Amino acid sequence: MLEAQKPKTITTQAMEQIRQLIFDGELAAGSDHLESELADRLGMSRTPVREATLMLAQQGLLKVRPRKGVRIATLSLKDMEEIYAVLTELESLAAEEAAKAGYTDKDLGALKEAIEAMEEALVREDREAWAVADNAFHDELVRLGGNSRIQSIVSMMSNQVRRARAMTLYIRPLPVKSNADHRAVFDAIRNGEAALARESHRSHRQDAREVLIELLKKHKLFHL
């Protein structure tokens, strides 16, 4: 029997709502906000909002300024390049380890479902649904790698990538190649081809980085 999912704490709810406001651009990069303002916006007390901002600061999405509230972090090309370099290596290692684990088709069910959801989203040209499924694919890939430290580091950094992708989601070409890449990684893991899984995922992440960085440069969605 599956264990009942625990309800989210008020702090977790506040963190997720503020993070989504940042991703949606409603809390613009470089803007300043008081705790009281954010609390009123979310309909919450200041305590969970304060705790949520401390968590988001650790994820690099904002900076807490004592007695001055918070400042939403701006995107840096250098930051994005460094984050992608780390994510590429860690996720590629996770893919390799997943391929070595001898998972059954049932074990890989969630990974396959994420790919199918991405493919269905592209047919509808539903970019937001594609992004949700893409997140699910990468999260599940890292989980299957079985290394808790990789999971922790990737979780901390991936929010910055998701934020940048949210800014470029509607100005990039449809991610058809990205879906094909995901399928290739999945096949390598299912077939136990560890080296191929690692290299396929590394190539995928490197291609994604180039697309993202070029869009950020072209549309000036960054600071130096």
JOTA-V92488 format. One record per residue. N is the residue number from 1. PHI is phi in radians with two decimals (* if undefined). Layout:
N & PHI
N & PHI
This chain:
1 & *
2 & -1.28
3 & -1.25
4 & -1.09
5 & -1.27
6 & -1.25
7 & -1.14
8 & -1.28
9 & -1.27
10 & -1.07
11 & -1.11
12 & -1.10
13 & -1.08
14 & -1.10
15 & -1.05
16 & -1.15
17 & -1.23
18 & -1.13
19 & -1.03
20 & -1.17
21 & -1.09
22 & -1.20
23 & -1.06
24 & -1.38
25 & 1.44
26 & -1.30
27 & -1.89
28 & -1.25
29 & -0.99
30 & 1.52
31 & -1.44
32 & -1.91
33 & -2.53
34 & -1.41
35 & -1.01
36 & -1.09
37 & -1.11
38 & -1.15
39 & -1.09
40 & -1.11
41 & -1.12
42 & -1.58
43 & 1.21
44 & -2.24
45 & -1.35
46 & -1.29
47 & -1.07
48 & -1.13
49 & -1.16
50 & -1.08
51 & -1.12
52 & -1.14
53 & -1.17
54 & -1.13
55 & -1.17
56 & -1.23
57 & -1.14
58 & -1.14
59 & -1.52
60 & 1.42
61 & -1.56
62 & -2.72
63 & -2.12
64 & -1.48
65 & -2.02
66 & -0.87
67 & 1.15
68 & -2.19
69 & 1.46
70 & -2.27
71 & -2.11
72 & -1.23
73 & -1.15
74 & -1.58
75 & -1.50
76 & -2.09
77 & -1.05
78 & -1.10
79 & -1.04
80 & -1.12
81 & -1.12
82 & -1.20
83 & -1.10
84 & -1.12
85 & -1.07
86 & -1.21
87 & -1.06
88 & -1.03
89 & -1.20
90 & -1.22
91 & -1.19
92 & -1.14
93 & -1.12
94 & -1.07
95 & -1.10
96 & -1.08
97 & -1.15
98 & -1.11
99 & -1.17
100 & -1.38
101 & -1.37
102 & 1.22
103 & -1.15
104 & -1.47
105 & -1.04
106 & -1.14
107 & -1.06
108 & -1.62
109 & -1.03
110 & -1.16
111 & -1.14
112 & -1.14
113 & -1.09
114 & -1.12
115 & -1.11
116 & -1.10
117 & -1.14
118 & -1.13
119 & -1.14
120 & -1.15
121 & -1.13
122 & -1.18
123 & -1.03
124 & -1.49
125 & 0.95
126 & -1.69
127 & -1.18
128 & -1.17
129 & -1.13
130 & -1.08
131 & -1.11
132 & -1.10
133 & -1.19
134 & -1.10
135 & -1.02
136 & -1.08
137 & -1.06
138 & -1.17
139 & -1.09
140 & -1.22
141 & -1.02
142 & -1.14
143 & -1.08
144 & -1.14
145 & -1.14
146 & 1.34
147 & -1.92
148 & -1.14
149 & -1.24
150 & -1.08
151 & -1.02
152 & -1.15
153 & -1.18
154 & -1.11
155 & -1.05
156 & -1.15
157 & -1.61
158 & -1.18
159 & -1.09
160 & -1.14
161 & -1.15
162 & -1.14
163 & -1.14
164 & -1.11
165 & -1.15
166 & -1.06
167 & -1.24
168 & -1.94
169 & -1.03
170 & -1.74
171 & -2.03
172 & -1.75
173 & -1.11
174 & -0.98
175 & -1.38
176 & -1.15
177 & -1.11
178 & -1.03
179 & -1.12
180 & -1.11
181 & -1.08
182 & -1.05
183 & -1.11
184 & -1.14
185 & -1.12
186 & -1.03
187 & -1.07
188 & -1.14
189 & -1.14
190 & -1.09
191 & -1.52
192 & 1.26
193 & -1.64
194 & -1.09
195 & -1.10
196 & -1.17
197 & -1.07
198 & -1.14
199 & -1.21
200 & -1.12
201 & -1.26
202 & -1.05
203 & -1.07
204 & -1.07
205 & -1.15
206 & -1.16
207 & -1.10
208 & -1.10
209 & -1.08
210 & -1.09
211 & -1.09
212 & -1.11
213 & -1.09
214 & -1.12
215 & -1.20
216 & -1.09
217 & -1.20
218 & -1.06
219 & -1.77
220 & 0.97
221 & -1.69
222 & -2.76
223 & -2.20
224 & -1.39
